[in-house]
Amino acid sequence: MRLSPTKIDYLAQKFVRLMREHEAVAFNIEADELERIIAWEITEELRIEDEIDDEVNTLLDQYERQIAHQDLDQMLLRRKLKQELARKRGYTL
């Protein structure tokens, strides 16, 4: 995970604060509860992205010799694999 829990909490608080500034946004729940929900969602999304990254790394490790032998661009291959795995899981990166 690339963000610390402290940073995730900060982002959730900032997001709620920005929403409160707009009159078009109304809350049915307390702001602190919404912050917890948003922080959980951010954490969950980062966890899923980490899982996808791990799967990409596993695949690249399995085919390391073939990739090197064919002189493939590993960064481009990594990006394409990640996008494809995310798409199969129903996520957009």
Backbone torsions as a table, in degrees:
resi	resn	phi	psi	omega
1	MET	NA	133.0	-174.9
2	ARG	-88.3	-12.1	-179.7
3	LEU	-117.2	139.4	177.8
4	SER	-75.5	158.2	175.9
5	PRO	-56.2	-35.5	178.3
6	THR	-63.6	-43.4	179.5
7	LYS	-67.0	-39.1	178.0
8	ILE	-63.0	-44.5	177.6
9	ASP	-61.3	-41.9	178.4
10	TYR	-60.2	-46.7	179.9
11	LEU	-62.6	-40.4	178.5
12	ALA	-63.4	-43.9	178.6
13	GLN	-62.8	-43.1	-179.6
14	LYS	-64.6	-40.7	179.1
15	PHE	-61.7	-45.7	179.1
16	VAL	-64.0	-42.3	179.6
17	ARG	-61.2	-42.2	178.6
18	LEU	-65.5	-38.6	178.3
19	MET	-66.4	-37.2	-179.8
20	ARG	-64.6	-26.3	-179.2
21	GLU	-72.6	-16.0	-178.9
22	HIS	-100.2	127.6	-178.1
23	GLU	-66.5	-23.9	-177.3
24	ALA	-74.4	-10.5	-178.1
25	VAL	-103.7	125.1	177.3
26	ALA	-121.0	142.0	-179.0
27	PHE	-101.2	138.4	172.2
28	ASN	-99.5	-10.4	-178.3
29	ILE	-128.4	166.5	178.8
30	GLU	-66.2	148.9	-177.8
31	ALA	-59.6	-39.8	-178.5
32	ASP	-66.7	-33.5	176.8
33	GLU	-69.0	-40.9	177.1
34	LEU	-63.1	-40.1	176.8
35	GLU	-60.5	-42.4	178.3
36	ARG	-63.3	-41.4	179.7
37	ILE	-64.7	-45.5	179.9
38	ILE	-63.5	-43.7	178.7
39	ALA	-61.1	-41.1	178.3
40	TRP	-62.7	-43.9	-179.7
41	GLU	-62.7	-43.9	178.2
42	ILE	-60.9	-46.0	179.8
43	THR	-60.0	-44.0	180.0
44	GLU	-63.5	-44.0	179.1
45	GLU	-63.1	-40.9	177.8
46	LEU	-66.8	-36.0	177.6
47	ARG	-63.3	-43.4	179.9
48	ILE	-65.1	-42.2	178.2
49	GLU	-63.1	-38.4	176.6
50	ASP	-63.0	-40.1	177.2
51	GLU	-61.9	-42.8	178.3
52	ILE	-63.8	-43.7	177.3
53	ASP	-59.2	-42.4	178.8
54	ASP	-62.7	-40.8	179.0
55	GLU	-66.2	-40.6	176.7
56	VAL	-61.2	-46.1	179.7
57	ASN	-60.7	-40.6	178.3
58	THR	-62.1	-46.2	179.5
59	LEU	-63.5	-43.4	179.8
60	LEU	-64.7	-37.5	177.4
61	ASP	-64.8	-39.1	-179.5
62	GLN	-64.5	-34.2	-175.4
63	TYR	-110.1	23.0	-175.6
64	GLU	-56.4	-46.3	-178.3
65	ARG	-64.9	-42.5	-179.9
66	GLN	-65.6	-38.5	179.1
67	ILE	-64.1	-45.9	-179.9
68	ALA	-66.1	-41.6	-178.3
69	HIS	-63.8	-37.2	-178.3
70	GLN	-90.1	1.4	178.2
71	ASP	54.3	47.0	179.5
72	LEU	-83.5	148.0	176.8
73	ASP	-73.9	108.1	-173.7
74	GLN	-66.2	-35.8	179.4
75	MET	-66.5	-42.7	177.8
76	LEU	-64.8	-43.6	178.0
77	LEU	-62.0	-42.5	177.9
78	ARG	-59.4	-46.7	-178.6
79	ARG	-63.3	-43.9	-179.4
80	LYS	-66.7	-42.5	177.6
81	LEU	-61.1	-44.2	-179.2
82	LYS	-62.3	-44.0	178.7
83	GLN	-62.7	-42.1	-179.2
84	GLU	-66.5	-43.9	178.9
85	LEU	-65.3	-39.5	177.8
86	ALA	-63.9	-43.2	179.7
87	ARG	-60.9	-41.4	179.7
88	LYS	-64.8	-28.6	178.0
89	ARG	-88.4	-4.2	179.1
90	GLY	86.6	22.1	-179.1
91	TYR	-113.2	150.9	174.3
92	THR	-114.7	128.3	179.3
93	LEU	-96.1	NA	NA
